[in-house]
Amino acid sequence: MTSVTLLLAAGPATESTLLKVLIQLCLIIVAARVFGLMFRRIGQPVVVGEIFAGLILGPSLLGKIAPHLSLKIFDPTVSPVFTMLAQLGLIFLLFLIGLEFDFAHLKRNARASALISIAGVVLPFGLGYALAHVVRPFVEAGIDGHAVDVRGFSLFMGTAMSITAIPILGRIMMELDITRTRLGAITITAAAFDDAGGWIMLAAVSAMVRSAFRPIDSLLMFGETAAFALFMIAVARPLLKRWARWALRRHRGELDLNALAVLIVVLFLCAIATNLIGIFAIFGAFIMGSTLSDETEFRHAVARQLRNFITAFFLPIFFTYTGLRTDVGTLHSGTMWLFAAAVSAVAIIGKFGGCSLAARLGGMSLRESACVGVMMNTRALMELIVINVGYELGVLPRSVFCMLVMMALLTTVMTTPILLLLMRGTELEAYVQQSGFRTKKSRAAALTGMP
């Protein structure tokens, strides 16, 4: 069959769908880059701008002021296409996060960092779990008219409150040039413990929800997940490491097309494995990445091949579609806005309070403890993954999804400016001044017309 025949066989319906997808992709990618750069200029992570782009293009703004235009551009009939693209993007992203996960952090400053991490998980989880029982009667309708399961809802609320986003925190710390300070090392190590614990917690909660809280099914999922992880560590890891070194030797430190194809297939097989187990495919991608995290040359070669395309194409779809899913209109009463404020307050008090208290009890000064608490309160990427998983599982209704997105944005946006205020008199101050961050921020403010 010739290419022309194939095009004719596709028919006008396929072309019409393709046109809608292409228009949305153009809008999403352009809006994500524009808003990402705008927020980057004022000292905020790009992800915050990408989510704001989705909020503006979605039902929260464009859908309110021009509903017909919004419906025409973001035709719901092609939403499944973008859901799949976002999930594919997450698979690649989690592979890269696993690949860049620095397990050496878990060995350095282990005791102090572990205490901070534990306090920063237990307190916010407990507060989030308790708040869920207060909020639930007001969001009883749930998703598509189905009642919200109190156990799944409470567990996801607790998990969402407990997360620290180490990729975003790491970027902020690199921008401020504080990664090599004592406080920076302790915080990033605590965040690494938190991140590792967060994935385990998310996998466990997902397994329990998917098994409908049947103990035997839940235990079976836990056992299969542990067996898969052990297989990847004991059997697949040595083979993958040998293959990675061989692939790099063949092409002087670069991956050729065949090696890249093998890597993608193995990545998808790992994602398929955890999907078949009953937890999300992203966990398989993360586990595979983490098995190769100590292969520095391979990590750099993969980043050169994949990072830019994933960052420019897949991630804007995920972050912007998170914004498109967020409808501020679901907070339709003063009570719902009060709950939205309570969600953010509980998240901040739990994480900031728990981590600061643990740091203070560990012998740090008041300002140092507060700096650790503020940095650990950064959520962003990890938070968005958790709440999207909860939404896909049907345990987070749109109103609570909106509350949690707002909390993720707030806790990420507040990190840098509050840290700059609290760092005075600590070891961080000299490093930040040497980094030139304030100068760069002032220059950016002048360019954007901000005070």
C-alpha positions in Angstrom: 0.0 0.0 0.0 1.5 3.4 -1.0 1.8 6.3 1.3 -1.0 8.1 -0.7 -3.3 5.2 -0.3 -2.6 5.1 3.5 -3.4 8.8 3.7 -6.7 8.3 1.9 -7.5 5.3 4.1 -7.0 7.5 7.1 -10.1 9.5 6.1 -11.2 13.0 6.9 -12.1 12.0 10.5 -8.5 11.2 11.3 -7.3 14.4 9.7 -9.9 16.4 11.7 -8.7 14.8 15.0 -5.1 15.4 14.0 -5.8 19.0 13.3 -7.3 19.5 16.8 -4.4 17.8 18.4 -1.8 19.8 16.5 -3.5 23.1 17.3 -3.6 22.2 21.0 0.0 21.1 21.0 1.1 24.4 19.4 -0.8 26.4 22.0 0.3 24.3 24.9 4.0 24.3 23.9 4.1 28.1 23.1 2.2 29.1 26.2 4.3 26.8 28.4 7.6 28.2 27.1 6.4 31.9 27.4 5.0 31.6 30.9 7.9 29.3 32.0 10.4 31.9 30.9 8.4 34.7 32.5 8.4 33.0 35.8 12.0 32.0 35.4 13.0 35.6 35.1 11.5 36.4 38.5 13.3 33.6 40.2 10.6 30.9 40.1 10.8 27.4 38.7 9.7 27.0 35.0 7.1 24.4 36.2 5.2 27.1 38.0 4.8 29.1 34.8 3.8 26.0 32.9 1.0 25.3 35.3 -0.1 28.9 35.2 -0.3 28.6 31.4 -2.7 25.7 31.9 -4.8 27.7 34.4 -5.1 30.6 31.9 -5.9 28.4 29.0 -8.3 26.1 31.0 -11.7 26.4 32.6 -10.4 28.7 35.3 -9.9 31.7 33.0 -10.4 31.1 29.2 -13.3 28.8 29.9 -14.9 31.5 32.0 -14.5 34.5 29.7 -14.8 32.7 26.3 -16.4 29.2 26.9 -17.3 28.6 23.3 -13.7 29.4 22.1 -12.3 27.3 24.9 -14.5 24.3 24.0 -13.6 24.7 20.3 -9.8 24.8 20.9 -9.7 22.2 23.7 -12.1 19.8 22.3 -12.8 17.2 25.0 -13.1 14.4 22.3 -9.2 14.5 22.0 -8.5 14.7 25.7 -7.6 10.9 25.8 -4.8 11.7 23.3 -3.3 14.2 25.7 -3.8 12.0 28.7 -1.7 9.3 27.0 0.9 11.8 25.9 1.1 13.1 29.4 1.5 9.6 30.8 4.2 8.8 28.3 6.0 12.0 29.3 5.8 11.0 33.0 7.3 7.6 32.1 10.3 9.3 30.5 10.5 11.9 33.2 10.5 9.3 36.1 13.2 7.4 34.3 15.4 10.5 34.1 14.6 11.3 37.8 15.6 7.7 38.8 18.7 8.0 36.6 19.7 11.2 38.4 18.8 10.1 41.9 21.9 10.5 44.0 21.9 7.6 46.5 25.2 8.9 48.0 23.0 11.6 49.7 21.4 8.8 51.8 24.8 7.9 53.2 26.0 11.5 54.0 24.4 13.3 57.0 22.2 10.2 57.3 21.1 10.5 60.9 20.2 14.2 61.0 18.6 14.1 57.6 16.6 10.9 58.4 15.1 12.6 61.5 14.1 15.7 59.5 12.6 13.6 56.8 10.6 11.4 59.2 9.3 14.4 61.0 8.5 16.0 57.7 6.4 13.0 56.6 4.7 11.9 59.8 3.3 15.3 60.9 1.9 16.4 57.5 0.6 13.0 56.8 -1.3 12.9 60.1 -2.7 16.4 59.6 -3.7 15.7 56.0 -5.4 12.5 56.9 -7.4 14.3 59.6 -8.3 17.2 57.3 -9.6 14.7 54.7 -12.3 13.5 57.1 -13.4 17.1 57.6 -13.4 18.0 53.9 -15.0 14.7 52.6 -18.7 15.4 53.5 -18.5 18.6 51.4 -17.1 16.8 48.3 -19.3 13.7 48.6 -20.3 13.8 44.9 -16.7 12.9 43.9 -15.9 12.2 40.3 -18.7 11.6 37.7 -21.2 11.4 40.5 -19.5 8.5 42.4 -19.0 8.9 46.1 -15.5 9.5 47.4 -14.0 6.5 49.1 -13.0 7.8 52.6 -10.0 5.5 52.9 -8.5 6.2 49.5 -9.3 9.9 49.8 -7.7 10.2 53.3 -4.6 8.3 52.3 -4.0 10.4 49.2 -4.6 13.6 51.1 -2.0 12.5 53.7 0.5 11.5 51.0 0.0 14.8 49.2 0.8 16.7 52.3 4.0 14.7 52.9 5.8 15.2 49.6 9.0 17.1 48.9 10.0 17.6 45.3 13.8 17.0 45.2 14.2 17.8 41.5 12.8 21.3 41.9 14.5 21.8 45.3 17.8 20.8 43.7 17.4 23.3 40.9 16.6 26.1 43.4 19.6 25.2 45.5 21.9 25.1 42.5 20.6 28.5 41.4 21.4 29.9 44.9 24.8 27.9 44.9 24.1 26.4 48.3 24.3 22.7 47.4 27.7 22.3 49.1 26.9 24.0 52.3 26.2 22.0 55.5 22.6 23.1 55.6 22.2 22.4 51.9 23.7 18.9 52.2 21.5 18.0 55.2 18.4 19.3 53.4 19.0 17.6 50.1 19.7 14.4 51.9 16.5 14.7 53.9 14.7 15.4 50.7 16.2 12.3 49.1 14.9 10.2 52.0 11.6 12.0 51.6 11.5 11.4 47.9 12.4 7.7 48.2 9.8 7.3 51.0 7.3 9.2 48.9 7.5 6.8 46.0 7.1 3.8 48.3 4.2 5.5 50.0 2.5 6.4 46.7 3.0 2.9 45.4 1.6 1.4 48.5 -1.5 3.7 48.6 -2.1 3.1 44.9 -1.9 -0.6 45.4 -4.4 -0.5 48.3 -6.8 1.7 46.3 -6.6 -0.5 43.2 -7.1 -3.6 45.3 -10.2 -2.0 46.8 -8.5 -2.4 50.2 -8.7 -6.2 50.1 -5.8 -7.3 52.3 -4.8 -10.3 50.2 -4.8 -8.4 47.0 -2.9 -5.5 48.5 -0.3 -7.9 50.0 0.0 -9.6 46.6 0.7 -6.3 44.9 3.3 -5.3 47.6 5.0 -8.7 47.2 5.1 -8.5 43.4 6.4 -5.0 43.5 9.2 -6.0 45.9 10.0 -9.0 43.8 10.2 -6.8 40.7 12.5 -4.3 42.5 14.8 -7.1 43.8 14.9 -8.6 40.2 15.9 -5.2 38.8 18.6 -4.8 41.5 20.0 -8.3 41.6 19.6 -9.5 38.0 18.8 -6.7 35.6 21.2 -4.1 37.1 24.5 -5.9 36.4 23.3 -6.8 32.8 22.1 -3.2 32.2 25.4 -1.7 33.5 27.5 -4.0 31.3 25.3 -3.2 28.3 25.4 0.6 29.0 29.3 0.6 29.1 29.5 -1.5 26.0 27.1 0.8 24.1 29.1 3.9 25.1 32.4 2.3 24.1 31.1 1.5 20.6 30.4 5.2 19.9 32.9 7.1 22.0 30.6 8.0 24.8 27.4 8.5 22.8 24.3 6.3 22.3 23.6 5.3 18.7 20.1 4.8 17.3 20.1 1.0 18.1 21.2 1.6 21.7 18.6 4.3 22.1 15.9 1.9 20.7 17.0 -0.9 23.1 16.9 1.6 26.1 13.4 2.7 25.2 12.1 -0.8 24.8 13.6 -1.9 28.1 12.1 1.2 29.8 8.7 0.4 28.4 9.0 -3.3 29.5 9.7 -2.1 33.1 6.7 0.2 32.8 4.5 -2.7 31.5 5.7 -4.8 34.5 4.5 -2.4 37.2 1.3 -1.7 35.2 0.6 -5.5 35.1 1.3 -5.7 38.9 -1.5 -3.2 39.4 0.5 -0.1 40.3 1.2 2.7 37.9 3.7 2.3 35.0 5.7 5.3 36.2 7.1 3.2 39.1 8.7 0.8 36.7 10.4 3.7 34.9 11.7 5.1 38.1 13.1 1.8 39.3 14.8 1.2 36.0 16.4 4.7 36.1 17.6 4.2 39.7 19.4 0.9 38.8 21.7 2.9 36.5 22.0 6.0 38.6 25.7 5.4 39.3 26.7 5.2 35.6 27.7 8.8 35.2 28.8 8.7 31.5 25.6 6.8 30.6 23.5 9.3 32.5 25.0 12.2 30.6 24.7 10.4 27.3 21.0 9.7 27.9 20.4 13.3 29.0 22.0 14.6 25.8 19.6 12.3 23.8 16.4 12.7 25.6 16.3 15.6 28.1 15.7 18.5 25.7 12.9 16.8 23.8 11.2 15.6 26.9 11.5 19.0 28.5 10.2 20.9 25.4 7.5 18.5 24.3 6.3 16.1 27.0 6.6 18.1 30.2 4.6 21.1 29.0 1.8 18.7 28.1 1.8 17.2 31.6 2.2 20.5 33.5 -0.2 22.5 31.3 -2.8 19.7 31.2 -2.6 19.7 35.0 -3.6 23.4 34.8 -6.3 22.6 32.2 -7.7 20.0 34.6 -7.8 22.6 37.4 -11.1 24.5 37.5 -11.2 27.2 40.1 -15.0 27.3 39.5 -15.3 24.0 41.4 -14.6 26.1 44.6 -18.1 27.4 44.3 -18.7 28.7 47.8 -17.0 30.4 50.7 -16.7 27.1 52.5 -14.8 25.5 49.6 -12.4 28.5 49.5 -12.0 28.1 53.3 -11.1 24.4 52.7 -8.6 25.4 50.0 -6.9 27.8 52.4 -7.0 25.0 55.1 -5.3 22.5 52.7 -2.4 25.0 52.0 -2.1 25.9 55.7 -2.1 22.3 56.9 0.5 21.4 54.2 2.8 24.3 55.2 2.4 23.8 58.9 2.9 20.1 58.7 6.0 20.1 56.5 7.6 23.4 57.5 6.7 22.8 61.2 7.8 19.2 61.3 11.1 19.7 59.5 12.0 22.9 61.4 11.2 21.3 64.7 13.4 18.2 63.9 16.2 20.5 62.8 16.0 22.6 65.9 16.0 19.5 68.2 19.0 18.4 66.2 21.0 21.4 67.4 20.5 23.9 64.6 19.8 27.6 65.3 16.3 29.0 64.9 17.1 30.6 61.5 18.9 27.5 60.3 16.0 25.3 61.3 13.6 27.6 59.5 15.7 27.5 56.4 15.6 23.7 56.4 11.8 23.8 56.9 11.2 26.2 54.0 13.4 24.2 51.6 11.7 20.9 52.6 8.3 22.6 52.0 9.0 22.7 48.2 6.5 20.3 46.5 5.9 21.1 42.8 6.7 18.1 40.6 6.2 15.3 43.1 3.0 16.9 44.4 1.6 17.1 40.9 2.4 13.5 40.2 0.7 12.4 43.4 -2.5 14.4 42.8 -2.7 13.3 39.2 -2.4 9.6 40.3 -5.1 10.2 42.8 -7.3 11.9 40.2 -6.8 9.0 37.7 -7.7 6.5 40.4 -10.9 8.4 41.1 -10.3 9.2 44.8 -9.7 13.0 44.3 -12.6 15.0 43.1 -12.0 18.0 40.9 -12.5 20.5 43.7 -9.9 18.9 45.9 -7.6 18.4 42.8 -7.9 22.2 42.4 -7.1 22.8 46.1 -4.0 20.6 45.9 -2.7 22.2 42.7 -3.0 25.6 44.3 -1.1 24.3 47.4 1.6 22.9 45.1 2.0 26.2 43.4 2.0 28.2 46.7 4.6 26.0 48.4 6.9 26.1 45.4 6.6 29.9 44.8 7.2 30.8 48.4 10.4 28.8 48.8 13.0 31.2 47.2 11.7 34.6 48.6 11.2 33.3 52.1 14.6 31.5 52.1 16.3 34.7 51.1 14.7 36.5 54.1 15.5 33.8 56.6 19.1 33.1 55.5 20.6 36.2 57.0 23.2 35.4 59.6 23.5 31.8 58.4 26.2 30.1 56.3 23.9 30.3 53.3 24.1 34.1 53.0 27.7 34.3 51.8 27.1 31.6 49.2 23.9 33.2 47.8 25.8 36.6 47.5 28.6 34.9 45.7 26.1 33.2 43.3 25.0 36.6 42.1 21.4 35.5 42.5 20.2 38.8 43.8 21.8 40.7 40.9 20.3 38.3 38.4 16.9 38.7 40.1 17.1 42.5 40.1 18.1 42.5 36.4 15.2 40.2 35.6 12.8 42.4 37.6 13.9 45.4 35.6 13.3 43.5 32.3 9.8 42.5 33.4 8.9 45.8 34.9 8.5 44.3 38.4 9.6 46.1 41.6 
